[in-house]
Amino acid sequence: MSSEKNNCSKIPEDELIDLAELFKIFGDSTRIKILFTLFDGEKSVTEICEDIEMNQSAVSHQLKILKVSKLVDSRREGKSMMYFLSDDHVKSILFMGKEHIEEE
């Protein structure tokens, strides 16, 4: 236990704050749904809306938060924006969280 305390004390305060902010992003079920639907690959806002059965305004708002948090990225395709997971870390975080809650 003391080694865990020592490890924590070596993490700079600004990194701890950033980590807490990252985990806050995962505190919204709509954002989690969006992340899971992007596991299959990039999608337009319309496709995401259909997948999670929500209106475009709500989805766009959550996508902006996810993009600012660097969990989701986008690219333009014609008139549409295509959204995708920024990297494999996002999947790892979600899978680990899912495994944790499924443990008995």
C-alpha positions in Angstrom: 0.0 0.0 0.0 2.8 2.4 0.8 4.3 2.0 -2.7 0.9 3.1 -4.2 1.0 6.2 -2.0 4.6 6.9 -3.1 3.6 6.5 -6.8 0.7 8.9 -6.4 2.8 11.5 -4.7 5.2 11.5 -7.8 2.4 12.5 -10.2 2.4 16.2 -10.7 -0.8 18.0 -9.5 -1.6 19.3 -12.9 -1.6 15.8 -14.3 -3.9 14.6 -11.5 -6.3 17.4 -12.4 -6.2 16.5 -16.1 -6.9 12.9 -15.3 -9.9 13.8 -13.1 -11.2 16.0 -16.0 -10.8 13.1 -18.4 -12.8 10.7 -16.2 -15.6 13.4 -15.9 -16.0 13.1 -19.7 -16.9 9.4 -19.2 -19.5 10.3 -16.6 -22.3 10.9 -19.2 -24.1 7.9 -20.7 -24.8 9.7 -24.0 -21.0 10.3 -24.5 -20.4 6.6 -23.7 -23.0 5.5 -26.3 -21.3 7.7 -28.9 -17.9 6.3 -28.1 -19.2 2.7 -28.3 -20.9 3.4 -31.7 -17.6 4.7 -33.1 -15.9 1.3 -32.3 -17.1 0.1 -35.7 -15.3 2.9 -37.5 -16.0 6.5 -38.5 -19.5 7.8 -38.8 -21.4 10.9 -39.7 -23.5 12.8 -37.2 -26.6 11.4 -38.9 -25.4 7.8 -38.5 -24.5 8.4 -34.9 -28.0 9.9 -34.2 -29.6 6.8 -35.8 -27.4 4.4 -33.8 -28.1 5.9 -30.4 -31.6 7.2 -31.2 -31.0 10.8 -30.3 -31.5 14.2 -32.1 -28.7 15.9 -33.9 -28.5 18.9 -31.6 -27.8 16.7 -28.6 -25.3 14.5 -30.4 -23.5 17.4 -31.9 -23.2 19.0 -28.4 -21.7 15.8 -27.0 -19.4 15.3 -30.0 -17.9 18.8 -29.4 -17.1 17.8 -25.8 -15.6 14.6 -26.9 -13.5 16.3 -29.5 -12.2 19.0 -27.2 -11.3 16.2 -24.8 -9.3 14.5 -27.6 -11.3 11.3 -27.4 -12.9 11.8 -30.8 -11.5 13.4 -34.0 -13.2 14.3 -37.2 -12.5 14.9 -40.9 -14.6 16.5 -43.6 -16.1 14.4 -46.4 -17.9 16.6 -48.8 -20.5 18.5 -46.8 -20.4 16.0 -43.9 -18.1 15.6 -41.0 -17.0 12.1 -40.2 -16.2 11.3 -36.6 -13.9 8.6 -35.3 -12.1 7.6 -32.1 -8.9 9.5 -31.6 -6.9 6.4 -30.8 -7.0 2.9 -29.3 -6.6 4.3 -25.7 -10.3 5.2 -25.8 -11.3 1.6 -26.5 -9.0 0.4 -23.8 -10.4 2.8 -21.2 -14.0 1.7 -22.0 -13.2 -2.0 -22.1 -11.4 -1.8 -18.8 -14.3 0.1 -17.2 -16.8 -2.4 -18.7 -14.7 -5.4 -17.3 -14.6 -3.7 -13.9 -18.4 -3.3 -13.6 -19.0 -6.9 -14.8 -16.8 -8.4 -12.1 -18.7 -10.1 -9.3 
